[in-house]
């Protein structure tokens, strides 16, 4: 029974490591899409403004 408890602890630690890695990946993807949307060249921004106003 004690060994089983240790197994659960190890599994929880592994899961938390995976969860942290997954969170980092999703954060970096969100940052990339944020850069794509908002940090384009001025020409792209101007075109977007023209398209939205048209």
N, C-alpha and C positions, 0 to 999 in steps of 0.2 A: 504493500500500500504506500509506503514511504517513497519507494522508487517511482511509483506512478505519479505521486505528487511532484517529484523532481522533474519528471518528464513534462508535466503541464507547465511548470515554471520555465523550462527551456523553450517549450513551444511558444509561450507568451512572449519571451524575449525575442525569439526569431520573428514572430509576427509583428512586434512593435518596430523592429529594425526594418522589415519590409514595408510597413506602413509609413515610416519616416521617409524611406527612399521614394516610395510612390508619391508622397506629398511633395517632395523636392522636385520630382519629374513634372508633376502637374503644374507646380508653381513656375518652373522654367518655361513650360509650354505656354502658360498664360502670359508670361512676360514677353515671350517671342511674339505672340499674336498682338499684344499691346503695342510692341514696337512697330509691327507691321501696320497696325491701324493708325497710330498717332505720330510716329516719327518718320513719316515718308518725306520725300523731297518736296520742296515748296511748290514745284510744278504739279505734282500729284495732288497736293492739298488744294491748290487753286482750281484744278479740274474738278475735284470733288465738290467744291463750293459751287462752281458753275453748274454742275450736274444737278445738285440738290435744289438750286434756285430755279433751274429751267423747268 
